[in-house]
Amino acid sequence: MEEQKPASLLKSSVVSGIYIGIVLILISVVMYVTNNMFATWASYITYPILIAGIVYAQLNFRKSLGGEMTYGQALGVGILALVFASIVSGIYTYLMYAIIDPSLQEQLRIVSEQKIIEKGTVPEEQLDMVMEMTAKFQKPAVLAVMGILGGAFFGLIISLITAIFTKKNPSDEIPE
């Protein structure tokens, strides 16, 4: 009988990451179509998706390993899955802001300016300077890169927690 090869952490992470990325894109498309791209509440929808996606990736990888997975493996697959999801989502973000609807850049600038004015933390004479600085970070390529880096960071934070619950250490007992 041929022994099965253990699952590849990288392959499992890529597949899970693509699934998570597609779900994030679908949510973004729904937000765009319903004209809620910049609604504050809309950004909170992604957090449960990220958590569920990481748990899915970890449990799927554990299953492919035969039901046992160390904390380090769970952490690794969770982080990598979200990195790949962020890359997929970052490509979509770039295409959305640069090609599909470039007017979103201006809409984002207006929403950002309104939020800064509402908070009242920036004196009026400095508002133009702050908005000029903010505009530099709202270019499609910068948004995509920040999304990827942010995804990696959130992947780390979420995976540190979820790996505690999804790991299943190999048994130390010797079968009789």
N, C-alpha and C positions, 0 to 999 in steps of 0.2 A: 504494500500500500504506500502511495506517495504522500509525503508529509507536506502540508500546506505551508507556504511561505507566510511569515508574519506581515501584516499590513504595513505599508509605508506611511510614515507620519506625514511626509510632504504630500503624497498623493491624496491621502484622506483630507488633509487641510485644504488643498486646492479645490477638491470637489465640494466640500462643505462651504468653503469661502465663496465659490461661484454661486451656490444656492442662496446664501445669505445676501450676497451682492444683488442678485436678481430680485429678491424680495424688497430690498432697500430701494432699488430702482422703481419697482412697481408702486411702492408707497409714494415716492417722489413724483411719479407721473400722475397719480391720483391727486396729490396736493397741487400740482401744476394745473391740471384740468379743472379742479374746483376752485382755483384762484386762492389757495391757502399756502403758497410757497413760503411766505415770510411770517405766517401766523406763529406766535410764540408757542401755543399749545401743540402745534404740529411737530415741533422738534422733539417733544417728549414721547411721541409714538415710537420712535426708533429704539429707545432704550430697552423696552421689553423684547423687541425683535432681536436686538444684539445678544441679550442674555439667553433667549431661547435658542438662537443660532449657535452660540458657543456650547451650550449644554447638548444640543443635538450633535454637534461635531465631536464632542468628547464621548458621548455615549455610543455613537456610531463607531468611533475608533476603538473604544473598549470592546465592543461586540466583535469587531474584526480581529482583535487580539485574543479572542477566546474567552472574554469575560473578565480579564485581569488587566489593570493598567495602573502604573505608578502615578504619584502626584506630578512628577516632572513631565511625564508623557501627556497627562491631561492638561497641564499648563501650556506645554509646547503646542499641542494641537489647537487649543483655544486661541492662543495668540496668533498663530499662523493663519488659522481660518479667518480671523477678523482682518488680518493684514491683506489677505487675498480678496476678501469682500470689499475692503476699502479701496483696493486697486481697481476693482470692477466699478465700484461706485464713483471713484475719482475720475475714471475715464468718462463715465456718463456725465458727471458734473461739468467736466471740461467741454464736452460736446454740447451740453445744454446751454451753457453760458456763452460759448464762443460761436457756435454754428446754428443750433436749433432756434434759440431765442436770445440774441444779444441784448435785447431791451431789458432783460432781467438784471444786467449789471446796473443800469440806471435805477431800476426799481429797488434793488438792494441798497443802493446809495441813499435813496430817498427814505427808505424805512430806517436805515442806520441813523441818518440825520434826525429823524423824528424821535427816535429812542434817546439819542444823546440830549436833545432839547428837553424832552419830558423829564429825564433824570435831573437836569439842571446842574450837573457837576462841572460843566465846561462854561467858562465865561464867554459871553457873546463875541467878544473881540478875538477869541482864540478858536471859535467854531470853524472858520474857514481852514485854518491850519490843521485842526483835528480831522476834518472831513477829507482834506487832501491826503493826509497820512492813511486814513481809513480806506480811501479809494485804491491806494497801492496794494492793499491786502485783498481787494475784491476783484482782482483780475482772474480770469478763468484758470490759468495755470497755477496761480497761487492758491486758489480755492481747492483745486484738485490735490495739490501737494499737502495742504493743511488737512484735508479730509483723510488722506492716507496716513499721515503722522498721527492725527487724532484717533483714527481707527486702531492703530497699533497701540497707542496709549490706553484707550478704553478696553482693547482686547486684553492687555496685561492686567488691568485692574479687575475686570470681570472674571478673567480666567483664574486669577489668584484665589478668588472666592469660590467659584463653581468647581474648581479642581478638587477642593476639599470634599465635596459631596459626590463627585462622579468617579473618583479614583476607587480602585478595588485592588489592593495590594495582593501580589501572589502569596498563596498560602505557604506558611512555613512548615506545615505538618507534612510528614512523610506518609504516603498511603501504605496501608498494610497489605 
